Amino acid sequence: MNQDEDSQRIVRAVRLADLTTADHTWVVYARLQSMKELQTKEQKPFLVAELADVDTVIEAKVWSDREEAMATMRRLPLLTAVKLLGRVQEYKGRPQLIIERVRAVDGSDDESFDPAQLVDPALEKVEDLVCRTLVIDIETVPAGDRRELPAAIGETLTAFATRKEPNADKDVVDARAQMVMSLSPFFGKVVSLAIGDGDAESGSGDDEVTVLAVPPDGVAIDAPPWLRLMSEPELLRCFWALASKAEVVVTFNGRSFDLPFLIARSLIHGIPARRDLLSSRFTPRPHLDLWEMLSQKDRGPSKLEVVCWALGIASPKGEMDGSKVAPAYARGEIVKIAEYNAHDVRATAAVFRKVRDLVLRFRADWT
């Protein structure tokens, strides 16, 4: 901030996290993550936008009395880097930017604009995978040996695993404890994340699935071109980098499993979960859980293979299933796990395309 800016009560914010309620106007750079148009009780239009940078996501509004800003925002493609001027007010305990002026970042921007503030460094590893409709699925295994857990934690795990059959024999207890460890982010870890583009039509050549995978320690892997090996923290950073660039993340049962698991593992590794993918349960963006949309809950089985069968889509299931992932990982078979993971994403993407064309395009909250 220089003296001229101070005298005009315009203050430059380096990051979105710096924005606070104040008696001056802010200037800040951000990425336009999402936008929707609503109406006040008086039937006046207003825009609600989600703005993001590397560290923060905040909400912004454009009211109808800012006609130029509203017209500009309507024209801007999502994920555009923008320069904004506005005031900050507190809304539901969080800062909200009330936009007065906005424009896309261009060559006229001064030295205060740092593109790195808007782009996650992790994106470099997966920049070629950026897409509007990100279809994902994960595979998980125990993160360690149950015998090495602290005694109290091990007892808690065993009690949970045997709560429905407390007198089970040792082999049954061991098997159930291993499954619990695989399904809990506090005892398990992500070893495979399959990624597909939901908008790429099947057989087009652009519908290939890429898998990010964590190889077992001490195992040499001859990775095929579609498989990228990395550590779990790197995998998590790559996921959030891609999710922050997508308009929608598509899963099958991701609200109950994949996303809470990814969030908790990110928390454990100290990695920011840079996109809120769970709060908007009843809208298809930014997260569309196909299982929640299509299942009848307890009225019948609605696993992915059942939905695929009903829709005439090739089943994703082969010899491997979820119960076999941990033993396969223990044998060093990460490529087989990745192939199984990729099949699920191909099937999920195929289901999404049918839902998009026959259901979503008729919804006001999708178009």
N, C-alpha and C positions, 0 to 999 in steps of 0.2 A: 504494500500500500504506500503511495506517495502523498505529498501534501495536497496536490490537486484533487486526488480521489477523496481524501479525508474531508476537504472543504465542501465537496459535493455529496458527502455522506454516502459514498460508494466504496465498499470494501471488497477486495479480492480474497476469495477463499481458495486455498491451494487444494483442499479436499472437501468432499461433501460432508465428511465428519466434522469439519470446522464450522459448519453452519449452525447458528444459534439464534434465538429470538433477540432482536436488537432494534435500536431506533434508526438504523441505517439500511441501505439497500445493498445486497450482495451481488457480486459477479462470480460465477463458478462454471467450470467445464464439467460435463458429464456425458454418459451414454444413455440414449433414450431406450429403455428396456421394454416398456410396454405402455399402452395408452388406450383409454376408453372414453367415450362421450356419454355423459349423463345429463339429467335435467333437474333444476331446482323445483321446489314446490310451486313456483310461479311460472314453470314451464320454460325457463331460460336455460340454454345449453351451457355446460361447462365440461372441461376436460380434466381427467385424472391420469397422471403419468407416473411411471416408475423410473427413477433416475438412478444410475449406478456409476461407481468408479471401482478401482481395485479393492478398496477397503469397505465401502459402504453402499447401501441401497436406501433411498428415501422416496417419499411420496411428494408429488407436486401437483398443483392445480392451476388451471387457467380459467378465469371467469369471463363471462360474455362481454364485459366492458373493455376487455383487451382484445379487440377484434383482430388486429394485425398478428398478435402472438398466437391467437387461436387458429387463424388461417394458416400460419406457418407450421404450427404443430401438426395440423391435419395433413399437411403435404409431406412431412418428414418420414422417411422410411424408418422402421424400427432398427435399433442398434446404431443409429447415426450418432456421431460425436457432435455435441451441441455446446454453444456458449449461451448462458442464461443470465438474466438480470431479474432480481425479484427480492421480495421480503420474506422473512421466515416467521411463521407463527407456530404455536404448539397445538397439536391435534392428537388427542388421545395419548398424551404424555410423550409424544415424539415430535421432532421438528418437521415441519412441512413447508416447502417452498411455494410461495404464491408468485407465479411467473408474470412478469410485466413485459419482458422482451426476450426473444429467442431467435437464434439462427444456427444453421449448420456451421461447423468449423470448416474454415477454408484457408487459403494461403495468406490471407490478410491478418491472421491471428499473430499476436505478439509473442515475445520470448517467454511470457509467463505460462504459456500453454505447454504442458509436458505430456505427450501422447502416452508415455509409460504409465501415467496415473490412471489411464482408462483401460489399459490392456494387462491382463494377468500374465506374468512371465511364464507360467506353466503352459500357456496357450501355444508357445513355440513348438512343443512336442506333438501337438495334435491340431495345429491350425488347419491342416487339410481336411479335418473331420468336422469343421464348423458347419452347421446346417440350421435351418429354421425349425425343423421338427426332429428333435433328438430322441431316438428310441433306444432305451437302455435296459439291461438286465444284469444282475450280479450273481456270482457264485461265492460261497463262503465256506470256511473250514475252521476247526479249532485253532486258536492262535498259539497254543502251547500244550504242554503235557499236564493233564489233570492232576497227576501225582505230585507236581511241583507247586500246586496252589497252596496258599496258607491254609492251615487246618480248618479254621472257621469258614473260609470261603468254599473250600472243598466240600464240607458238610452241607452248606447251604445249597450248593449245586446238586449234590446227590439227593437231598430231600426234594428238591424241585423235580428232578428227573424221575423219581419214584413215587411222587405224590398220589398217583392213581393205583399203584401196586407196590406198597411199601415192603412187601416180603419177596420181591423178585430176586432171582438168583444173580450171582455176580456178573455173568456174561450179559444178562439183560440190563443190569444196572450200568455196566460199562458202555454198552451200545447206546442206551438212552442218554447217558451223560455226554457222550461224544456228539450226539445229535443236538442236544441243548446247547453245547458249546458252539457248534456251527451256526446256530440260529440266533445266538445272542451276541451283540457287538461288544459286550464286556468280556466275553470269553473267546470270541471268534474274530476272524479278520476276512477282508475281501481279497480274494486271490484271482478273480477274473471279472472284468467289466466289458461286456459286449456293447458295441455302439453301431447304430444304423441310422440312415436318413429315411424318415418316414415318407418324405415326398418323392423319393426315387422309385419309379415304377418297377415292378418285378421284372427281371430279365433285361433291364435297360443297360446293364453294365455299371450303373451308378449305384446299384442297390447292394454293393458288397458290404459285408459286415467286418469291422475291425475290432479286435479284442486286445485290451490292455490286461496284462497278466503278471502275477507275482510268482516267479519260479521258486520251487523249494530250495532251501539252503543246500549248497554243495552239489546240486544237480546240473549237469551241462545240458542245455536245451538247444536243439537245432530248430530255431523258430522259422515258420513259414512267413511269407511277406505280410500276411494279414494279421500277424501276432506281434505285439510290441511288449517286450519284457521290461519291467521296472519294479521299484519297491512299492509297498502299499501307500506310503505318504505321497509318492509321485502320482500314483493312480488316482488318489483322492483329489489332489490339486488339479489334475487334468480334467476330472469329471466336473468340478466346479467352474473351471475355465470354460468348458464347452457349454455347461448349463447356463452360464451367464450370457452367452451369445445366442442362445436359442430362444425362439418365440414360445415354444412349448416343449416340455419333456414328457414323453409317452412311456408308460410302463404297463405291466399287467400285474396287479396286486402290489404295485410299488408304494402305495400309501401305507400299507400295513407292514411291508417288509423292507424292500430295497432302500427307499429314501430314509426311513428312520435309522437303518443300519449304517448307511453312508454318513448321515449326520453325526451319529454317535461315534463312529470311528474317526471322523474328522475332529471331533471334540477331543478325543483321547490323544490324537497326534498334534493338537494345537493348530489345526488348519481351519481357516474361516469357511463356514458354510455360506457361500456368497450369494445364494439365491433362495428366497422363501418359496419353497415348492409344496408346502403342506397347509398353509393357512386358508387358501381359497378352495374349500372342499367342493363347493357346488358350482364352480365355473370350470370350463375345460382348459383354461390357461391360468397360470404358466405350467400346470401339471395336469395331465390327463391320464387317469388310471382306468384302463379299459375294463378291468375286472369289476370295479365299482359301478361302471356304467352298464355292464351287460349281465352281471350275475344276479341270480334270484336268491342270494344269501342261502338260507337253509332249505330251500325248496328243491334242491337237486344239485348234483355236481356241476361245477362251472370252472374247472381247471382249464388251462390254456389248450390242452389237447382236445377237450370236450368242445370248446368254442370253435376251434379250428375244424373239427369234424362236422359240426353243425353248419358252418359257413362254407364248407367245401374247400378248405385250405389244407395243404399238406401238413400232416402232424409233425411237430418239432421233436417228438420223442423217439429215441432209439434204444440202444442197449443201456445207456446210462440214465440214471435219474438222480434226484437230489440226495438220496441216501447213500449213493455211491461216490459222491464227489470227494468227501474227506478221505476214504481209503485210497482213491485214485491219486489224490495229492500226496499221500504218504508214500506211494510208490513212484512219485516223480512224474506222473502222467499229466502235466499241465496242458499239453497240447490237446489231449482228449477232452479235458474239462473245458478248454476254450472252444473247441468244436461244438460241444453240447450247449454251451452258453450262446454261441453264435446262432445255432438252430432256433433257440427260443426268441432271439431278437428278430430273425427273419419272419418267424410266425407272427410275432407281435406287430411288426410293421405291416404285414399283410392284413391282419385284423384291423389295424388302424385305417388303412386305405379304404376298406369297405365301410367302416364307421364314418370316416370323413365324407365319403361321397353320398352315402345313403341316409345319414343322420345329422352329422355336424353342420353340413352346409345349409341346413334349414333352421339352424338355431341362431337367434339374434346375438348371442354372446360368443359366436365363433366367427361370423363374417366380419 
